Amino acid sequence: MIRHIAAFRFNSSVSAEKIADLGKAVGTLPDHIPAIVSFAHGPDLHLWPEGTNYDYVVVADFETEQDYRDYAIDTYHQEVIKISLLPILKERAAIQFEF
């Protein structure tokens, strides 16, 4: 199994509405990409000192490396990124690992 984790920091001017819109869009990914085995996402709960955590995270599991690679370049996934994420994105960190 491959686990993909992507964490995002947003521009300081981003509104709660834009973050909610991102959540709705991201939440549709498993409906459009059957290779996703397990999927979780959401905004930071601000349980650690302000400004030290990322603002949003996506965690997705895949059976194979190729399934992950197909997801990464999937047209629907790329459209969600382009429309909902890139306009508010300041920084991204990601990792994929086997478990």
The 8 nearest C-alpha neighbors of each residue, nearest first, counted from 0:
[[1, 62, 98, 97, 61, 63, 2, 60],
 [0, 2, 97, 61, 96, 60, 63, 62],
 [3, 1, 60, 96, 95, 59, 97, 61],
 [2, 4, 95, 59, 58, 94, 60, 1],
 [3, 5, 58, 94, 93, 57, 95, 2],
 [6, 4, 93, 57, 56, 92, 3, 94],
 [5, 7, 56, 92, 55, 91, 53, 93],
 [8, 6, 91, 55, 53, 54, 90, 56],
 [9, 7, 90, 54, 53, 89, 88, 91],
 [8, 10, 88, 89, 87, 11, 7, 54],
 [9, 11, 89, 12, 87, 13, 88, 8],
 [12, 10, 13, 9, 89, 14, 87, 8],
 [11, 13, 10, 14, 9, 87, 15, 17],
 [14, 12, 10, 11, 87, 17, 9, 15],
 [15, 13, 16, 17, 12, 18, 11, 19],
 [14, 16, 18, 17, 19, 13, 20, 12],
 [15, 17, 19, 14, 18, 20, 13, 21],
 [18, 16, 20, 14, 19, 15, 21, 13],
 [17, 19, 21, 15, 20, 16, 22, 14],
 [18, 20, 22, 16, 21, 17, 15, 23],
 [21, 19, 17, 23, 18, 22, 16, 24],
 [20, 22, 18, 24, 83, 19, 23, 25],
 [23, 21, 19, 25, 20, 24, 26, 18],
 [22, 24, 26, 20, 21, 25, 19, 27],
 [23, 25, 21, 26, 22, 27, 20, 79],
 [26, 24, 22, 27, 28, 23, 21, 79],
 [25, 27, 23, 24, 28, 22, 29, 40],
 [26, 28, 25, 30, 24, 29, 31, 23],
 [27, 29, 31, 30, 25, 26, 32, 76],
 [30, 28, 32, 31, 27, 35, 33, 26],
 [31, 29, 28, 27, 32, 33, 26, 35],
 [30, 32, 28, 29, 33, 27, 75, 76],
 [31, 33, 29, 34, 30, 28, 35, 70],
 [32, 34, 35, 31, 29, 30, 36, 28],
 [35, 33, 32, 66, 36, 61, 70, 62],
 [34, 36, 33, 61, 37, 29, 60, 32],
 [37, 35, 61, 60, 34, 38, 62, 59],
 [38, 36, 60, 59, 35, 39, 61, 58],
 [37, 39, 59, 58, 60, 35, 36, 40],
 [40, 38, 58, 57, 59, 37, 41, 56],
 [41, 39, 57, 56, 58, 38, 42, 55],
 [40, 42, 55, 56, 43, 22, 57, 39],
 [43, 41, 55, 54, 44, 56, 40, 18],
 [42, 44, 54, 45, 55, 41, 53, 52],
 [43, 45, 46, 42, 47, 54, 41, 55],
 [46, 44, 47, 43, 49, 48, 52, 54],
 [45, 47, 44, 48, 43, 49, 52, 51],
 [46, 48, 45, 49, 52, 51, 44, 50],
 [49, 47, 51, 50, 46, 45, 52, 44],
 [50, 48, 51, 47, 45, 52, 46, 53],
 [49, 51, 52, 48, 53, 47, 45, 54],
 [50, 52, 49, 48, 53, 47, 45, 54],
 [53, 51, 50, 54, 47, 49, 43, 45],
 [52, 54, 8, 7, 55, 6, 43, 51],
 [55, 53, 8, 43, 42, 7, 52, 9],
 [54, 56, 42, 7, 43, 41, 6, 53],
 [57, 55, 6, 40, 5, 41, 7, 42],
 [56, 58, 40, 5, 4, 39, 6, 59],
 [59, 57, 4, 39, 3, 38, 40, 56],
 [60, 58, 38, 3, 37, 2, 57, 39],
 [59, 61, 2, 37, 36, 1, 35, 3],
 [60, 62, 1, 36, 35, 63, 0, 67],
 [61, 63, 0, 1, 66, 36, 60, 64],
 [64, 62, 66, 65, 61, 0, 1, 67],
 [63, 65, 67, 66, 68, 1, 62, 61],
 [64, 66, 68, 63, 67, 69, 62, 70],
 [67, 65, 69, 63, 64, 68, 34, 61],
 [68, 66, 70, 64, 65, 69, 61, 71],
 [67, 69, 65, 71, 70, 66, 64, 72],
 [68, 70, 66, 67, 71, 72, 73, 65],
 [71, 69, 73, 67, 68, 72, 66, 32],
 [70, 72, 68, 69, 73, 67, 76, 77],
 [71, 73, 70, 69, 74, 68, 77, 76],
 [72, 74, 70, 76, 75, 71, 69, 77],
 [75, 73, 77, 76, 78, 72, 70, 79],
 [74, 76, 78, 77, 73, 79, 31, 28],
 [77, 75, 79, 73, 78, 74, 80, 28],
 [76, 78, 80, 74, 75, 79, 81, 73],
 [77, 79, 81, 75, 80, 76, 82, 74],
 [80, 78, 76, 82, 77, 83, 81, 24],
 [79, 81, 84, 77, 78, 83, 82, 85],
 [82, 80, 78, 85, 79, 83, 77, 84],
 [83, 81, 79, 80, 78, 84, 85, 86],
 [82, 84, 21, 79, 80, 81, 85, 86],
 [85, 83, 80, 86, 87, 88, 81, 82],
 [84, 86, 88, 81, 87, 80, 83, 82],
 [85, 87, 84, 88, 83, 82, 81, 10],
 [88, 86, 9, 85, 10, 84, 13, 89],
 [89, 87, 9, 85, 90, 84, 86, 10],
 [88, 90, 9, 10, 8, 87, 91, 7],
 [91, 89, 8, 7, 88, 9, 92, 6],
 [92, 90, 7, 6, 8, 93, 5, 89],
 [93, 91, 6, 5, 7, 90, 94, 4],
 [94, 92, 5, 4, 6, 91, 95, 3],
 [93, 95, 4, 3, 96, 5, 92, 2],
 [96, 94, 3, 2, 4, 1, 93, 97],
 [97, 95, 2, 1, 98, 94, 3, 0],
 [96, 98, 1, 0, 2, 95, 64, 3],
 [97, 0, 1, 96, 2, 60, 95, 62]]
